[in-house]
Amino acid sequence: MTYAIEAEGLIKRYGDKAALDGVNLTARPGEVLAVLGPNGAGKTTAVRILATLVSPDGGSARVGGHDVVARPRRVRELIGLTGQYASVDENLTGTQNLMMIGRLLGMSRADARARAVGLLDRFRLTEAGDRAARTYSGGMRRRLDLAVSMVADPRIIFMDEPTTGLDPRARTELWDIVREQVAGGSTVLLTTQYLEEADQLADRIVVIDHGRVAADGTPDQLKSRAGHRRLEIRPERDLRKAHDILTQVTGVTPHVTRGQATHRPATAEATNRPSKDAMSRPAGGTAAAEERAEGATERTADERTADERSGAMPGRAYGPVEDGVLSVPIIDPAMVPEVFRRLEDAGITLTEHALRRPSLDEAFLALVTTPSPELSTAPRLSTGTGGTASASRQAPPPSSEPPAPRPTVSSRQPQSSGRSMA
């Protein structure tokens, strides 16, 4: 099979640190390949090598069938690159930015203007075309930056965290643009800090951790590696009774997520097992009833570890509340109708219920190892629109990846600031 992007055994070192340590990845024509990984994992280094901005210390890479080291000029004629930060000239108008790149690529003035007009319309910037780029909003500037990378109509597009810092609406607009590009036959390699973004756009995902590939597959394949489907229910009342029914049917102690508006942390022990006074005692106050109340929040070591990695707060003792969501893994699909039958027989009404697969967030946390000492304080990836996973409060140390330099236009070899280059 002919790949649009193919890397084998890529190695790149900066001093004594290996930013890439034998990375293999491929992208088929017309495919979106998402590259995920913690900060400093090597994502940007891989993009810079594939875009011919730096040379690898080992391994090989081919883009559009051309070796990135042996034939970099030919590779540049085929690609577009959008970096982590918009690199348009803020003193020029949107139209002027696009025309400048067109002229650098050898277009006539008339062709460059026609291309600029078409791209402004495509990226919904026509009304702002005659305004200086410094007056653009963050989302508009990002769209202009992406439009600049499309001046040469590239077959292969590298997008390095293109939506970082954008609001949800601007991010969604860029997702639509990516989909349009792929529908037109382009191949896209996308690095991102937003797991939801990869889930929405990617045909395949490569997870890089500590400079090596930790996983490679479709979003569904990676999710399946995170465990079983989970049944989540929110009883209108009788939370403890519903908890007991789930335990009896599945044989697993459910995870209890307390309602945000009603949970009240108790002052007693808040570690592995809550005290008896931390939860209201059922009528009668028997020892057996107290033990069942304890069981509602008791967690196994494995479950506590999983909760800690996902940002939950397991083992927290709570006051007398009945609002919450119960979540339990479903190994046998036949358990689901049995759970609902038992709940109906017990007269328990559900206000919410869902059977869901593991999320890409959970898959990522299951696949990525604990950060190395050099990266132990780097923040985790954002888990989606408006959300972030747990992050250290300390300032992150310098990454093993040096910051990407601002590309410049060479007088010897016209190129579009390291993006659509001829």
N, C-alpha and C positions, 0 to 999 in steps of 0.2 A: 504494500500500500504506500502511496505517495502522501507524505504528511506536509501540511503547510508550515508547521514548526516542529523541529525535532532536535532534542538535546540528549547527549549521551555522556554520562560520567563527568559533568561539568565541575571543575574545581576552580575556586578563586580564593586567594589568601590576601589578607592585609596584615602585614607583619606576622605575628605568630598566631593570628586568628584565622580560621577557615570560614569565610562567609558562605561558600558552597563547598560541599565535600562529597562529590560524586552524584550530582543530581541528574536524573533521567526524566524527561517529559516529552509528550507529543501532543499535537493538536491537528485534527483533520480539517480539510477545507470546509468552510461554512460552519465551523463549530465555535462555541464559546468555551474556552478553558479558563477556569478560575484557579488562581494560585493563592492559597491561604497559608497563614503561619503567624506565630507571635512576632512582636517587634524584634528586629534583628535576626530573623530566621534565615534571610537570604533572598527574599522575594524581589526586592528592587535590584539587587546585584544580578539576578538571573535575567531580568528585563534589560538591564544595561548591556549585558553580554549579547543577548539576542538582537538588540537594536544597534549593535556595533559601536557602542559608546566606550566600552572597555573590552579588553581581550582576556580570555580565560587563561588560567595557569595550567589547565589540563582538561582533557575531554574534547568533545567536538559539538558543534551546533550548526544546523542548516535551517535557513528560513527561505521559503519559496523555492526550495531545491538547491540553494546556493550556500556554500560554506561562509560563515560570518567572518572568519579570519582571512581566508583566501580571496573572497570576492565581496568585500564589504560595500563597495560602491553599488553593485548590482542589488544587494540586499536592500540598501537605502532607497532604491528606486521603487521597491515594492511595498514599503511599510509606512505606517503613520504611527506617531508616538505622542501620547498625552501623559505628561508627568504628574507628580503629586501636587504641583502648584501651577496655576495658570501662568504662562510665560509670554503673554501677549504684550505688545508695546502700549502702555496705558495712555501715551500722548497722542496716539493715532486713533482714528475712528475705527469702527468695526470693519467698514468697507476697505479702508486703507490697510489694515492689518492683513486682510485676506488677499488684497491685490499685491501687496509687497511679497508675500510668499509665492503667489502665482508668477510674478516677474522673476523671482529668484530661481524658480523652476523652469524658466525659459519660455513662458507663455507670452504671447503678444499682449499689449495693453488692452485691446478689445476683448481677447479671450480671458484675461485675468479679471476684468471687470464683470464679464458675463458669469464667470465661475463664482465670483464674490456675491453677486446678486442672487444666484441660485442657492448658495449655501446659507446666506442670511435668511432666505425664505424657508429653507428646510429646517433650520435650527430656530425658527420663530424669533428672529432678530431684525427683521426688515425695518420696523419702526425705529430701532436704535442704531441702524447702520451708519448714520451720519453723526453720531455722538461719539465723543472720546471714550475710550474703553475705561478710563478711570471713573466715569460716572455710572458704570454698570454695577448691578448687584452681583453678589457672589455667584448665584446661579447663572446669570447672564454671561458673566465673564468666563465661567466654566464651559458654557455652550460655545462661546466664541473660540475658546482654546481648542475645543474638540473640532470645531469647524475648520480651524487652521490646519489641523492634522489631516483633514479630508480633502484639501485643495487638489492634491495629486490623484484623488480617487484610489487610495491604496487597497490592495487585496488583503493585506494583513495589518491589523491594528493592535498596538500594545497600549494598554491603559493601566497606568500605575496609580492605584487608589484615586480614581477620577472623581469620586463623590465625597471625599473627605471634607468635612466642614459645611456641607450643604444642608439646607433644611429638607424635611421630608418631601415637600412638593418638588423642589428642584432636583432632588435625587430621583424621584419617580420619572420626571421628564427626561433625565439622562438615560434611565433604563429603557424608555421608549425609543430613544435614538439608537441605543445599542441594538435593540431588537430589529429596528429598521435596517441597520447596516448588515446584520447577519442575514436578514431576509433577502438582501440584495447580493448575497454570496460572499461577503467578507468573513475572514477568520479573526476572532478576537481573543487575545490573551489578556485577562483581567486580574490584577491583584487588588485586594480589597480588605478593609478592616471591618466590613459589615457582613456578617454571616448571612443575613436575610438577602443581601444583594447577590451573593453567590447562589443561594437557593433559588432566587427568582430567575437568574440569567444563565447559569452555567449548564452546559451539556455534560461536562466532566469537571472534576475538582482534583487538584493536586495539593496535598498538605505538606508543607516544608517545615521541618523542625530541626533546629541546630544545624542547618546547612544540608540536611538530607531529606529525602522524600519519605514521609511517614505513612502516607496513604495516597491511593490514586483510584478514582472510580466515579461513578455517577453520584449525584446527591442521594438518591435512594439507597445505593450500595453502601455509602458511608454511614447513612442513618441506621441501616440494619446492623452495623457493627457496634452500635451504642446500646443494644439490648432489645427487649421485647416491647410490643405496643403497651400503652398504659391506659387504663380506664380511670377517668376522673369524674367524680360526682359531687354535687353540692346539695345535701338534704335541706329541706325547708326547716326541719327540726329533727330531733332525735339523732344527733351526730354520733353519739356513742353506740346507739343500737345499729346504725348503718355501718359503723366501724367494725362491730362484731360480726355482722353478716358478711362483709367483704373478707374478713379474716377467715371465717369458717369456709367460705366457698373457694377462695384462692389458696388458702394455706400460707398467705404472706401478710405480715403486718402492714397496713396501709400507711402512707406518708400523709400526715395531717398538715394542711396549710391553713392557718387561721385567717378569718376575715379581717381585712385591714382596718375596718371601722370599729371592730369590737374586741380585738385581741388585747390582752392586758398582761404583760410579763409579770410573773410572781417574783417575790424577792427571795424565795427559797432557792435551793440548789438548781442551777441552770446548766447542767452538763449532760451526762449520758442519760440519767433517769431523774424525772421530776419528783419532788416530795409528794406525800399523800395529800398535803394541804394545798398543793398547787392547782388542783382541779377540784371542782365541786363533786361531792360524793353523791352517788345515786341514792334514791329513796331507800331507807333501811340501813344504809351505812355499814353493810357487812364487810368482812375482810375480803370475801370473794369479789364483791363489787368494787372495793378499793383496788384490788389487783387488776381488774379489767380496766379501771380508769387509768392506772399506771401504764397498762399495755397500749393505750391509745397513743402514747407519745414515746414509748421506748423504741430505740433504734439499734439495729445491729451495727457492728463496726464498719462493715462494707457500706451500709446505707448512709451512715454518718459521713464517711469519706466522700461518697458521691454527692451528698447534699452540700458539703463544704466546698467542693470544686465547682458546683453550679451556682453558688452564691446564696443558698438557702441557709436557715439558721436552725439546724436540727437540735433536738434535746432541750429546747427552750421551754421552761415551765410557764404555764399560762393559768390565768384565773378562771373563774366559772363562766365560760362562754360556750355557746353551742353552734356558732356560725363558722363554717370552714369548708374546705374542699378536701376530699379523700382521694388519694391517688395510689393505684396498685398496678404492678405489672401483670399482663395477661399472657400466660403461656399457652393455654388452650382456649381457642375461640368459643368453645361450648360453655365456658364459664360466664360469658357476658349475659346471655338470656337467663341463666340460672340466678345471677346476681339480681337482675331486674324482677324476676319472679318472686324471689325471697323478700326484696324490698317492698313489693306490692302487697304480699301476704302480711307483712308487718305494718302496713298502713303508712309507709314512709313516702312522702312526696318529694320529688327532686325538682329543684329550680334550675339546675344545670347538669348536663352530662355530656361526655365526649369520650370517644375511643380514638386515640391518636398514636401516630408513630413517634419514635424518638426524634427530636428536633436536630437540625444541623449544629446548633449550639452544643447539645449534649454529645453529638458525634465528635465535634472538634475537641471538647474537653477530654473525651475518652482516648483520642488519638495522640494528643500532644503531651509530651512528658513534662515533668517539672522543669522550669527554666534553669539554665546553668547558672553558676554563681555570678558570672558577668552580667546576666540578664535577669537575675532573680527579682529585681525591683521594677522591671519594665511592665507597663500595664497590659492587661489582657485585651483580646479583641473585643470590639463592640459586638453585641449580640443582635443588632438589628436597628430598625428605625427608632431613634430616640433612646435606645437602651444600651447599657454597657455591662459587661461581666465584671467580676471582682477585680480590683486593681490595687496594687500596693500604693500606700500614701507617700512613700518616699520618692524622691526625684530619680528617674531612671539614669543609669550610668551610660557612658558613651557606647553606642552600638558598634559591633564589629564591621558594620557597613558604613563607609564614609558617606557624607551627604553628597547627593548628585550635584555636580556643578551645573550652573546655568549654561545651557548650550549657546554657542556663538555661531555666527554665520561666517564661514570661511570664504575669503576672496578667491581662493584657488579652486574650491569645490563647492558650488552653490548648494545650499541645503537649508531646510526650513526649521532651523533651531532644533535639530535633532528629531524631527517628526517626519512628515512626508518629504523624503529626500531623493534628489535625482543626481 
